[in-house]
């Protein structure tokens, strides 16, 4: 069992090692149906996606996303 808020291998494999601009014809990356409820799981996933350099976050919680991005220097 993983500690609460840590990503398991399926989630860490989500980015597949891709980086910004790595999509077809540099079309960017966007991951659909990611967790959007505030909490440690979402924050851990957002940290992983941000570190991987995704181009767009799929989020309904825009205030939470803004807070996250500002805290990470974006």
N, C-alpha and C positions, 0 to 999 in steps of 0.2 A: 504494500500500500504506500502510495506517495504522500508526503506531507502536504497539507492543505495549501493550495496556491502554487505548487510546483508543476511544471509542465512534464508530461510523460512523453515517450517517444513519438506517438502519433501527432501530438501537437508540435513538438520540436521539428518533426519532419515536414510540417506544413509548408515551410518556406523552401524546402528542397535545395537549400544552399544557393538559391537564386539571389541576385543582388539587383539594385536599382538599374533599370534599363535593360534587364536581361530577358525580357519578353520578346515575342516575335516583333521584328522591326522596331525595337525599343518602345513597344506599346505600353509598358509599365505592368505593375502587378496590383491586383485587388483580390482580397480573399473574402468570399461571401459566407454568410451564416456563421460568423464568429460570435463568441459570447458577448453580449452587450449589457448584461446586468452588472452593476457595480460590485466589485469584490476582488479578492486576491487572484482568482482564476483569470478574470478578464485582464487585470493589470499585468499578470505574468505573460499572457499571450500578447498584449500590446507591446510589452518590453521586447519580446522575441521578434515580433514583426517589425518594430521600429529599428532594432539592431540589424535586422536583415535588409533594411533599406526599402521597404515596400513603398509604393507610390501613393496609394490611397488607403485610408482606413474606412471600413464599412461600419458606421456607428449611428445609432439613433440618439445616443446620449451625447449631444454635441458639447454641452457644458463640461461633462466628464472628460471628453476627448481633449477639449481645449486645456483643461487643467493638466492632463497628462502631458500633452505636447509642450506646454510652457515649462513644466517641471523638468523636461528632458531637453530644453534648449532649442526647441523648434519654433 
